[in-house]
Amino acid sequence: MDGYARDKFDIWASQPDGCTTRQDVLARDGKNVEDKPDSCQPASGIWYSVYDDTTVTDVAKATIDHMVRLPEAWRSGADTWTADQHKAFGNDLKDPQLLIA
């Protein structure tokens, strides 16, 4: 796609709590999530994906994606958005944009 690059969406940006979007989604959507000391980074937990009926306990294997995938957003008009709009979409925690997949 002309002009598309995932990094234009500035995903995993810092949230107001000082954690990254990824860290917040892992904490929100996981069970028994324990962070590393003095960190937002999960050290352990359980993450379940309803999309492929898979459970992971290794945080590195927990995949997070957008309900509307970034390339599809780009094809559907995000190519005309500002950098701030891209960042807002790529890091939206309010609407079900980010999920464990």
N, CA, C and O of each residue as an XYZ file, in Angstrom:
404
protein
N       0.837     -1.189      0.000
C       0.000      0.000      0.000
C       0.877      1.246      0.000
O       1.859      1.345      0.736
N       0.502      2.163     -0.823
C       1.243      3.415     -0.911
C       1.254      4.152      0.424
O       0.199      4.482      0.967
N       2.435      4.406      0.943
C       2.597      5.237      2.121
C       2.350      4.559      3.455
O       2.661      5.148      4.490
N       1.802      3.340      3.483
C       1.499      2.682      4.754
C       2.770      2.212      5.445
O       3.665      1.643      4.819
N       2.828      2.459      6.731
C       3.871      1.900      7.595
C       3.275      1.808      9.002
O       2.701      2.771      9.510
N       3.418      0.648      9.613
C       2.862      0.421     10.951
C       3.345      1.473     11.951
O       2.588      1.907     12.819
N       4.604      1.878     11.823
C       5.151      2.828     12.791
C       4.517      4.222     12.701
O       4.725      5.043     13.594
N       3.763      4.501     11.661
C       3.049      5.785     11.578
C       1.964      5.895     12.645
O       1.504      6.995     12.949
N       1.554      4.762     13.216
C       0.505      4.750     14.225
C       1.072      4.855     15.644
O       0.310      4.878     16.611
N       2.381      4.918     15.775
C       3.044      5.117     17.065
C       2.465      4.199     18.144
O       2.198      4.633     19.265
N       2.274      2.919     17.788
C       1.682      1.994     18.745
C       2.619      1.754     19.917
O       3.838      1.883     19.807
N       2.015      1.403     21.030
C       2.672      1.155     22.311
C       3.229      2.448     22.915
O       4.243      2.432     23.614
N       2.562      3.551     22.638
C       2.941      4.831     23.226
C       2.660      4.811     24.728
O       1.946      3.939     25.223
N       3.220      5.768     25.438
C       2.968      5.884     26.872
C       1.544      6.365     27.107
O       1.037      7.237     26.402
N       0.916      5.777     28.113
C      -0.418      6.175     28.549
C      -0.276      7.115     29.746
O       0.818      7.258     30.292
N      -1.371      7.756     30.159
C      -1.281      8.681     31.306
C      -0.741      8.038     32.590
O      -0.184      8.737     33.436
N      -0.897      6.728     32.745
C      -0.395      6.059     33.951
C       1.103      5.783     33.902
O       1.662      5.249     34.859
N       1.766      6.143     32.789
C       3.200      5.934     32.646
C       3.567      4.596     32.029
O       4.734      4.357     31.721
N       2.594      3.725     31.847
C       2.823      2.432     31.205
C       2.577      2.577     29.711
O       1.951      3.541     29.270
N       3.069      1.620     28.934
C       2.783      1.642     27.506
C       1.398      1.063     27.254
O       0.827      0.401     28.121
N       0.872      1.311     26.086
C      -0.424      0.759     25.707
C      -0.382     -0.763     25.801
O      -1.326     -1.371     26.306
N       0.681     -1.383     25.331
C       0.797     -2.842     25.385
C       0.737     -3.335     26.830
O       0.027     -4.295     27.128
N       1.464     -2.696     27.710
C       1.467     -3.112     29.113
C       0.075     -2.977     29.731
O      -0.355     -3.842     30.494
N      -0.619     -1.905     29.406
C      -1.969     -1.719     29.940
C      -2.946     -2.770     29.416
O      -3.797     -3.249     30.164
N      -2.831     -3.131     28.137
C      -3.714     -4.155     27.578
C      -3.410     -5.511     28.220
O      -4.331     -6.258     28.549
N      -2.144     -5.828     28.396
C      -1.789     -7.093     29.044
C      -2.342     -7.152     30.467
O      -2.850     -8.190     30.892
N      -2.246     -6.050     31.199
C      -2.780     -6.015     32.564
C      -4.307     -6.099     32.557
O      -4.892     -6.796     33.386
N      -4.944     -5.401     31.638
C      -6.403     -5.358     31.560
C      -6.994     -6.702     31.150
O      -7.985     -7.145     31.731
N      -6.403     -7.346     30.168
C      -7.004     -8.531     29.571
C      -6.472     -9.851     30.125
O      -6.991    -10.915     29.786
N      -5.455     -9.796     30.961
C      -4.897    -11.020     31.522
C      -5.517    -11.367     32.862
O      -6.265    -10.580     33.442
N      -5.199    -12.541     33.335
C      -5.612    -12.991     34.668
C      -4.355    -13.245     35.482
O      -3.338    -13.706     34.965
N      -4.449    -12.934     36.766
C      -3.329    -13.163     37.693
C      -2.046    -12.505     37.191
O      -0.959    -13.068     37.325
N      -2.174    -11.332     36.622
C      -1.009    -10.630     36.076
C      -0.197    -10.025     37.216
O      -0.723     -9.290     38.052
N       1.067    -10.341     37.231
C       2.015     -9.794     38.201
C       3.082     -9.030     37.434
O       3.700     -9.564     36.512
N       3.295     -7.777     37.820
C       4.323     -6.968     37.170
C       5.690     -7.216     37.795
O       5.803     -7.637     38.946
N       6.714     -6.946     37.012
C       8.068     -6.948     37.557
C       8.140     -5.840     38.597
O       7.426     -4.846     38.467
N       8.968     -5.972     39.617
C       9.060     -4.943     40.660
C       9.354     -3.555     40.064
O      10.212     -3.396     39.196
N       8.617     -2.572     40.560
C       8.802     -1.177     40.147
C       8.707     -0.990     38.639
O       9.442     -0.193     38.056
N       7.798     -1.728     38.013
C       7.675     -1.695     36.564
C       6.233     -1.963     36.166
O       5.479     -2.573     36.923
N       5.857     -1.515     35.001
C       4.556     -1.844     34.418
C       4.612     -3.146     33.632
O       3.574     -3.682     33.245
N       5.810     -3.654     33.394
C       5.988     -4.826     32.546
C       5.538     -6.093     33.265
O       6.090     -6.444     34.308
N       4.535     -6.783     32.713
C       4.112     -8.035     33.330
C       5.241     -9.069     33.351
O       5.942     -9.271     32.360
N       5.393     -9.711     34.500
C       6.365    -10.789     34.640
C       5.686    -12.139     34.454
O       6.301    -13.105     34.003
N       4.407    -12.185     34.809
C       3.673    -13.436     34.681
C       2.186    -13.131     34.572
O       1.731    -12.035     34.898
N       1.447    -14.123     34.107
C       0.009    -13.984     33.972
C      -0.511    -15.039     33.015
O       0.228    -15.892     32.523
N      -1.803    -14.950     32.771
C      -2.464    -15.872     31.853
C      -3.271    -15.035     30.878
O      -4.055    -14.179     31.289
N      -3.082    -15.277     29.593
C      -3.799    -14.539     28.568
C      -4.510    -15.525     27.654
O      -3.915    -16.484     27.162
N      -5.784    -15.271     27.439
C      -6.609    -16.160     26.619
C      -7.133    -15.398     25.412
O      -7.596    -14.264     25.535
N      -7.058    -16.023     24.252
C      -7.590    -15.456     23.019
C      -8.833    -16.224     22.606
O      -8.766    -17.419     22.317
N      -9.968    -15.536     22.578
C     -11.202    -16.170     22.112
C     -11.169    -16.380     20.602
O     -11.945    -17.174     20.072
N     -10.290    -15.685     19.915
C     -10.246    -15.744     18.459
C      -9.613    -17.025     17.936
O      -9.951    -17.484     16.845
N      -8.701    -17.603     18.704
C      -8.104    -18.873     18.277
C      -8.080    -19.904     19.404
O      -7.383    -20.914     19.311
N      -8.848    -19.647     20.477
C      -8.983    -20.572     21.607
C      -7.616    -20.995     22.138
O      -7.364    -22.179     22.360
N      -6.745    -20.021     22.338
C      -5.390    -20.276     22.797
C      -5.135    -19.540     24.100
O      -5.531    -18.386     24.264
N      -4.470    -20.218     25.022
C      -4.049    -19.613     26.279
C      -2.529    -19.596     26.301
O      -1.885    -20.594     25.977
N      -1.960    -18.462     26.683
C      -0.509    -18.366     26.834
C      -0.185    -17.888     28.232
O      -0.936    -17.117     28.830
N       0.935    -18.348     28.744
C       1.407    -17.905     30.055
C       2.759    -17.207     29.949
O       3.287    -16.708     30.943
N       3.305    -17.175     28.760
C       4.565    -16.462     28.499
C       4.192    -15.118     27.899
O       3.665    -15.055     26.789
N       4.464    -14.043     28.631
C       4.049    -12.713     28.180
C       4.594    -12.385     26.792
O       3.947    -11.664     26.034
N       5.754    -12.895     26.454
C       6.341    -12.627     25.140
C       5.518    -13.245     24.012
O       5.627    -12.822     22.861
N       4.699    -14.241     24.337
C       3.875    -14.901     23.324
C       2.457    -14.337     23.264
O       1.653    -14.766     22.437
N       2.150    -13.388     24.130
C       0.829    -12.756     24.110
C       0.802    -11.733     22.979
O       1.501    -10.720     23.029
N       0.005    -12.001     21.980
C      -0.089    -11.149     20.809
C      -1.259    -10.190     20.975
O      -2.360    -10.601     21.343
N      -1.024     -8.942     20.707
C      -2.069     -7.929     20.789
C      -2.256     -7.342     19.407
O      -1.289     -7.054     18.703
N      -3.514     -7.169     19.026
C      -3.783     -6.585     17.718
C      -4.986     -5.661     17.826
O      -5.630     -5.580     18.872
N      -5.272     -4.984     16.761
C      -6.379     -4.038     16.695
C      -7.598     -4.725     16.088
O      -7.463     -5.551     15.185
N      -8.786     -4.385     16.581
C     -10.015     -4.938     15.995
C     -10.081     -4.579     14.509
O     -10.407     -5.419     13.670
N      -9.774     -3.348     14.205
C      -9.607     -2.933     12.815
C      -8.104     -2.863     12.604
O      -7.427     -1.970     13.112
N      -7.609     -3.808     11.855
C      -6.163     -3.872     11.657
C      -5.655     -2.587     11.009
O      -6.352     -1.960     10.211
N      -4.452     -2.216     11.361
C      -3.900     -0.950     10.887
C      -3.863     -0.832      9.364
O      -4.187      0.236      8.843
N      -3.484     -1.878      8.625
C      -3.521     -1.742      7.158
C      -4.939     -1.477      6.636
O      -5.126     -0.712      5.690
N      -5.938     -2.118      7.262
C      -7.324     -1.892      6.839
C      -7.754     -0.464      7.156
O      -8.437      0.173      6.354
N      -7.359      0.035      8.315
C      -7.663      1.433      8.651
C      -7.040      2.361      7.609
O      -7.666      3.327      7.172
N      -5.814      2.061      7.220
C      -5.116      2.874      6.213
C      -5.887      2.885      4.900
O      -6.099      3.940      4.302
N      -6.308      1.694      4.455
C      -7.066      1.589      3.203
C      -8.432      2.265      3.301
O      -9.005      2.680      2.294
N      -8.942      2.369      4.524
C     -10.294      2.911      4.727
C     -10.313      4.396      5.048
O     -11.358      4.938      5.409
N      -9.168      5.061      4.921
C      -9.161      6.510      5.100
C      -8.114      7.049      6.048
O      -7.883      8.258      6.081
N      -7.465      6.178      6.832
C      -6.448      6.664      7.771
C      -5.243      7.268      7.064
O      -4.429      7.953      7.683
N      -5.135      7.013      5.769
C      -4.031      7.606      5.008
C      -4.144      9.126      4.955
O      -3.169      9.804      4.630
N      -5.321      9.671      5.270
C      -5.507     11.132      5.250
C      -5.445     11.746      6.652
O      -5.582     12.961      6.795
N      -5.241     10.932      7.676
C      -5.235     11.415      9.064
C      -3.924     12.117      9.402
O      -2.909     11.958      8.724
N      -3.988     12.893     10.469
C      -2.781     13.528     11.010
C      -2.017     12.515     11.858
O      -2.534     11.449     12.190
N      -0.779     12.866     12.203
C       0.027     12.004     13.078
C      -0.669     11.797     14.425
O      -0.630     10.696     14.974
N      -1.301     12.834     14.958
C      -2.015     12.702     16.236
C      -3.201     11.748     16.122
O      -3.473     10.990     17.054
N      -3.900     11.774     15.010
C      -5.018     10.862     14.808
C      -4.527      9.414     14.682
O      -5.151      8.495     15.211
N      -3.408      9.220     13.981
C      -2.829      7.878     13.882
C      -2.466      7.353     15.267
O      -2.784      6.214     15.608
N      -1.801      8.182     16.061
C      -1.387      7.767     17.406
C      -2.605      7.451     18.271
O      -2.606      6.455     18.995
N      -3.630      8.281     18.205
C      -4.843      8.057     19.000
C      -5.496      6.730     18.621
O      -5.924      5.979     19.498
N      -5.575      6.440     17.348
C      -6.174      5.188     16.892
C      -5.308      3.993     17.301
O      -5.827      2.988     17.788
N      -4.027      4.098     17.110
C      -3.120      2.990     17.402
C      -2.997      2.652     18.867
O      -2.524      1.569     19.212
N      -3.418      3.568     19.752
C      -3.259      3.383     21.189
C      -4.565      3.516     21.960
O      -4.553      3.727     23.173
N      -5.684      3.396     21.269
C      -7.002      3.574     21.894
C      -7.323      2.420     22.838
O      -7.410      1.267     22.415
N      -7.495      2.734     24.107
C      -7.846      1.721     25.103
C      -9.333      1.739     25.457
O      -9.821      0.821     26.117
N     -10.056      2.774     25.026
C     -11.463      2.911     25.413
C     -12.391      2.085     24.536
O     -13.191      1.297     25.039
N     -12.285      2.262     23.243
C     -13.076      1.451     22.321
C     -12.340      0.118     22.178
O     -11.124      0.068     22.365
N     -13.039     -0.936     21.857
C     -12.353     -2.237     21.810
C     -11.437     -2.354     20.602
O     -11.635     -3.212     19.742
N     -10.448     -1.502     20.544
C      -9.512     -1.532     19.429
C      -8.375     -2.523     19.656
O      -7.882     -3.141     18.713
N      -7.966     -2.668     20.912
C      -6.813     -3.529     21.205
C      -7.288     -4.746     21.976
O      -8.081     -4.628     22.910
N      -6.814     -5.887     21.594
C      -7.238     -7.127     22.218
C      -6.159     -8.173     22.124
O      -5.253     -8.087     21.296
N      -6.268     -9.157     22.982
C      -5.360    -10.297     22.919
C      -5.847    -11.173     21.772
O      -7.007    -11.583     21.741
N      -4.971    -11.451     20.850
C      -5.374    -12.260     19.677
C      -4.365    -13.354     19.422
O      -4.526    -14.135     18.484
